[in-house]
Amino acid sequence: MGGYPEVKGRIRSFRYAFNGVAVILRTQPNARIHLLATVVAVGLGFLLGISGGEWLAIILAIGLVWVAEGFNTALELLAD
């Protein structure tokens, strides 16, 4: 049972991450716009049947936008 505390810690870290996403969506109006754009982009990707390389580019772009929004939110919260 030596690995059990590590699993609990990993689950706790995911809980913190999801709480962070909730804070971003709750406090940042632009994040809600990004969420809508994410849903639209993914939906259009499925609808248009884009290629694997195009999916990779879309996922990379979406990820970069969300990382930037997360950093921006964290800096704003620290500055306030």
Secondary structure, DSSP 8 states (H G I E B T S, - for coil): -TTHHHHHHHHHHHHHHHHHHHHHHHH-HHHHHHHHHHHHHHHHHHHHT--HHHHHHHHHHHHHHHHHHHHHHHHHHHH-
